[in-house]
Amino acid sequence: MMKITKQDTVAEVVAKNMGADHVFSKYKIDFCCGGGATLEAACKESNVEFEVLKKEIQEIANKISNDSKV
């Protein structure tokens, strides 16, 4: 899992964090065609706090990672 910053693009985060696509879908953030947007811009457009989005991505990525180790 990568360190997630506001300057990362949506596409970078999806590519490096399993499950991030589910979080982006939840907040209606386009991770396909709109993948070039920074997280800061995507959060602003979708009216979601960056820290909330980041936490959810990290939680789901950790869960998937832990589940795959069993």
N, C-alpha and C positions, 0 to 999 in steps of 0.2 A: 504494500500500500504506500502510496506517495504522500508527501506532505502537501496539503491542499492550501493554496493561497488565493486571494481575490484576483490575482493576475493570471492564474491558470485558465486555459480555455476549457469550455465544456467538453470538447472532444478529447482533450488530454486526460481529464478526470475520468471520463467513461472508459477510455482505453486502459487506464492503469488501476482502476478500482472496480472490482467485481460488484455488481448490484447497483452501481451508481445510476444506471439507466432507469431503474425503478424509482429512485428518488427524484430524478429529473422529470419523469413522467408524472409523478404525483403533483409537482408544482407547475406542470405544463411548460417545462423548459425544453426547447428543441435541441436535442443532442445529435441530430443527424445533419440536416441542412444548416442549422443555426449553431453548429458545433464550434465555429470560429470565435464566438463571443466569449468574453472573459466572464468568470463567475460573478464578478462585481456587476457587470452590465446585465447578465441574465437574472440575477437576484433582484436588481432594481426593476427590471421589466416585469418580473413575475410577482413582485411585491412580497418577497420572502427575505428574511434576515440571513446574511451570509453564514453566521455562526450556527444557525439552525440547520441550514442545508449541509454545511460541513459536518456537523455532528451526526446527522442522519446517514450521510454517505459513509463515514467512518464506522458507525455502528453496524450497518448492513455488510460492509466489506469484512469487518472482524467476524461477524456471525458466519458468513459464507466460508471464510478462511478456517475458522474453528470447526465447522461442520465437515469440511473436507479432510480434516486430520483424523477423524474418528474412523 
